[in-house]
Amino acid sequence: MEHSPQKNLLEVKNLTKVYEGGVKALTDVNFNVKKGEFLAVIGLSGSGKSTLLRCINRLVDPTSGTIIFNGQSVTGATDEELRMIRRKIGMVFQHFNLVSRSSVLTNVLSGRLGYANPAWSLINRFSDEDIKFAIHQLERVGIADKANYRADELSGGQQQRVGVARALMQDPEMILADEPVASLDPVLAHSIMQYLEEINKKDGVTVLCSLHFLDLVHRYSDRVIALNNGQLVFDGLPKEIDDNKFKEIYGKDAERVG
Ligand SMILES: Nc1ncnc2c1ncn2[C@@H]1O[C@H](COP(=O)(O)OP(=O)(O)OP(=O)(O)O)[C@@H](O)[C@H]1O
């Protein structure tokens, strides 16, 4: 079992999140993710996609339920264990979350620090090896020539490439991408998705990616889960989302646009 390619990298069991104030963002969500899968997470705005992704690395603390990553409990982890788990989970954000006045290189290097406050990178010194590794990640996403630019001098698409390079800096086993292309011009979406695809297919990094458009889901994901009002309403192949499933996921007034 240990070496089976079908091994679950992630197990989410009975996950519930109720925010302070009483909003129930997730209700009893269950699913597994196999090592090497590209899993899309879909659902209307407010359905709980961000909450779900953020519970997995405990940027948001679940109210109840269990999350197991690589055989280790995330929900039961001590602070030190959580730090180690987070090193293996890269995150890509919708709004890039770069330190805008820092250089591209510094932003990428901050990935080395896991989820420490990016400001730490300003006072930390990095080894030559780290710097080489960071440049290598920038080469992978085609913007090594921008290493010394300030992050806010880059276009949105370029900034998200920095976000991807920063996640790669952690040498992650899994990447959580929270609507990574939702802030970009649609014509740039594929370029970012193609980097995620390459990282998934070439490096075997498992990807969980929330997406708005079904055409992207069909093109890039192996499997899809869908949330509706915090509940898991679909877990299957992209091609299984027929018109009925589509209405269940998005509601009866929804129309397909892609
Ligand atoms: N920090 C918070 N405090 C209270 N309620 C929150 C918080 N974050 C999210 N929510 C609520 O939880 C529900 C799920 O939100 P979430 O952001 O997870 O959904 P989403 O599917 O990612 O939506 P979007 O696509 O708009 O980001 C929503 O009702 C939202 O208003």
The ligand as a Gaussian input file, in Angstrom:
#p B3LYP/6-31G(d) Opt

LIG

0 1
 N      -13.504000      35.300000       7.998000
 C      -14.805000      35.079000       7.849000
 N      -15.695000      35.393000       8.807000
 C      -17.020000      35.149000       8.662000
 N      -17.560000      34.598000       7.556000
 C      -16.726000      34.275000       6.551000
 C      -15.310000      34.495000       6.633000
 N      -14.742000      34.072000       5.476000
 C      -15.750000      33.606000       4.708000
 N      -16.935000      33.720000       5.348000
 C      -18.260000      33.302000       4.843000
 O      -18.211000      31.900000       4.634000
 C      -18.923000      31.535000       3.441000
 C      -17.957000      30.830000       2.488000
 O      -16.988000      31.769000       2.010000
 P      -15.740000      31.363000       1.119000
 O      -14.915000      32.586000       0.933000
 O      -15.105000      30.151000       1.691000
 O      -16.453000      30.958000      -0.238000
 P      -15.869000      30.908000      -1.711000
 O      -16.621000      29.814000      -2.389000
 O      -14.398000      30.799000      -1.666000
 O      -16.319000      32.306000      -2.280000
 P      -15.518000      33.334000      -3.225000
 O      -15.444000      32.663000      -4.549000
 O      -16.398000      34.544000      -3.203000
 O      -14.176000      33.550000      -2.553000
 C      -19.483000      32.831000       2.888000
 O      -20.791000      32.956000       3.364000
 C      -18.596000      33.902000       3.490000
 O      -19.271000      35.119000       3.630000

